[in-house]
Amino acid sequence: MDAIWTLWWVWAAAALVLAVTELLLPGFVLLGFAIGAAAVSVLLLIGLAPGLTALLVIFAVLSLLAWIGLRRAFRLPNGQVRFIREDINK
């Protein structure tokens, strides 16, 4: 029996849980982790099955790169701050 971390569907399930949790807690933090877990899932699906340490390093690096990419893609220009002046619940 394979170790749990070498099963592609475990990483895919983790990516799905993280992506759904991101909907509840916005900020693009968990979405970066979801992208990293999905990428590791794809790597395992195509047959790359390194050890646990290598999988965790790949997951961490890809999650960090995804988070940096999301921050650059969705940031406000020139460090501006968004002000909400009207209450939409009136």
N, C-alpha and C positions, 0 to 999 in steps of 0.2 A: 504494500500500500504506500502511495506517495505521501510525503509530508504535506500538511495542510497548506503551507506557503507556496508549494509548487503547483497547486491547482489553479488554473486560469480563472475558473468561475468564482473562486473565493475573492480574488482581487476585483473581478467585475462586480460582484455583489457589494464589496466595500466601496467601490467607486459610485455605485448607484445610491447607497445609503448616504455617502458624503454629499452627493449632488442634491439629493432631496433635502438633506439637512441644511444645505446652503440656502434653499428657498425660505427656510424659517429664520435663519440667522445671516442676513445679507452682509456683504463686505468683501467678497471674493477670496476669503481665506480658505474655506473648506472646498471651494471649487478648484483651487489649485491642487489640493490633495486628491480630489476626485479625478482630475486629469492625470495626475501621476499614477494613481492606482489603475486607471483605465489603460494607460500606456504599458504598465507592467503586465496587465492582463493580456494585452495584445502580444507582447514579447513571449509570454508563456504559451499562448495559443499557437504561435508560429513555430514553436519548438525550442526556443532558448530557455533553458532551465538551469541558471546558475544557482549557487548556494544561497542560503538565507542572507548572509552578509551582503553579497553582491545585489540581491534583490532589494534589500533595504536601502542601499546606497543609490541604486538606480531610481527607486521610488522617491527618495529625498531630493536628488538632483532634478529629476523631472518635475516634481512638485514645486520646487523653488523657481525653476525656469517658467513654469506655467503661471505662478503667482506674479512674478516680475512682468511677464507679458500682459497679464490681466490688468495690473496696476498701470502700466503704460498705455494700454488701449482705452481704459475707462477713466483716466484721471481728468480733472478739470484743467484747462489751459493756464499756464503760468502760476500754478499754485493757488488759484482763486478758491474762495470759499462760497458755497451755495447758501444763500439766505432764503428762508421761507417766510414771506410776509403776510400771507393770508392763511387762515385756518380753513381747510377744505371740509371740516365737519360742521360748519355753521348751518 
